[in-house]
């Protein structure tokens, strides 16, 4: 589980990869959250928009989801990794209605609560999803990409 996760906008993979050591900082518009698995969250969100449902799919189905988020920089011994969110997910998040974002946040909360119990993140997951949605909408207008940096 990553301690710090930052979803951020970047013009391209090279710019996103350059954030590897220190994170995106103030150079990129971003949304921060804590104590989640960013790759699993990205896959969960993508799955939700491909097949919306209030029901949390089984873990086996989530882990088998394709495409799984792609590394822009793979983790080394320090555990830092940068993922690119799939373009279709970026489009879906950027175009999502308030009700869709609420449904996604509810389902994601249910999964995290069932997996992590008392160790679940203290972040407001609806606010995280809404913030990432705003970034996704901006990515479409700037032709940039949406990324996740984590440590």
N, C-alpha and C positions, 0 to 999 in steps of 0.2 A: 504494500500500500504506500502510495506516495505521500509525503508530508506536505509539500507545497505543489499546487497545480495552477498553472497560469494558461488560460485560453487567450490567444492573441492574434491580431491581424499582422500579416507581413506581406510585402509585395510578391515574394516568391520563396521557393524552398531554400535558396542560398542565403537569403536574409534571415529566414527562420533558423537555419542551421547555425548561423553566426551567434545566435543567442545561447547556444549550448552551455557555455561555462558559467555565465552569470545571470541567465534568464533574460526575458524581454525588457525588463526595467521600464523606464518611462518613455523609451523610444517608440514603443508600440502600444496602441490602444489594447486594453486587456481586461479580463475578469479573473479574479483569483478565488480559489477554494482550497480546501485542505482535506487530507485523509480519505482520498478516494483512489481508485485505480482508473487513471484516465483512459487507457485503451478499452477497458470494459465499459466505462461510461459512454465512450464514443460508439462502440458497437451496440450498446443498449439503445441509445438515441436513434441510431440508424435503423435498427430493427423496429423501433416504435413507429417511425414514419413510413416504413415499408409495409407494416401490418399493424395499424393502430389497434390497441386493445388495452383495457384497464388491467387485464390479467398479466401477471409477471410470468414470462416464459421460463421453462426449466433452465437451470444453469447449463446443462449439456447443449441445449439449443443456442444459448447465448455464446458459449465457447466455440461452437461450430459455425457461427455467423461469418459470412464472407461478403464483401472483403473486410478483413480485420484492418484496423487503422495501420497505416504504413509509417515506419520510422523515417524521419528526415535525418536524424542522428540516432544511432542505436545506443543503448546504454553501455557504458563501460563499467569498470569497478566502482565508480562513484555513484552509479544509479541514476544519473541524469539522462533523460531521454526527451526527444522532441518528435511529436507525431503530427502528420498532416491529416486534418479531417477530410473524409471523402467529399468530393465536389457535390454529389447528390445530397449528402447530409447538410452541407453548408447551404445549398439551395432550399432544402426543406425547412431548416431552422430559420432562415431569413424570411421565408414566406409564411411561417406558422402563425396561426391565430392565437389569441390569448387562451382560448379553451384548449387548443392542442398543447400549448406549453404547460398549462396546468395539468393536463392528463399525463404528459410525459414526466413532469416533476413528481407527480403522485406515484406513478408506477416505479420510477427510479428510487424514490424514498422507500417504497415497500421492499424493493430488492435489497437495498442497503441495510435497512432495519433487520430483515430476515438473516442477512449474512453477518453483519457486524454488531448487531444488538446494541449494547451500551457503548461500544467503541465507535458507533456511527458518527460521522462528521457533525459538527455543530453548525455548519453553514446552512443558510436558508436556500434549499435546493431549487425552489421556484425562482428565487432571485438570480441564482447562478444560471439556470436555463434561460431566463429572460435576458440576462446580460449577454450570454453567448449568442442568443438569437439576434440581438442588436448588432453584435460583431459580424454575424453571418450576413445580415442585410447590408452592412457596410462593405463587406468583402465583395459582394455582387456589384456594388456601384464603383468600387475602385479596381476591380479585376484582380484583386490580391487573393491571398489564401487565408484560411483559418487554421490555426495550429494550436498544439498543446505542448507546453514545456512542463516538466515535472522533475522533482527531486524527492 
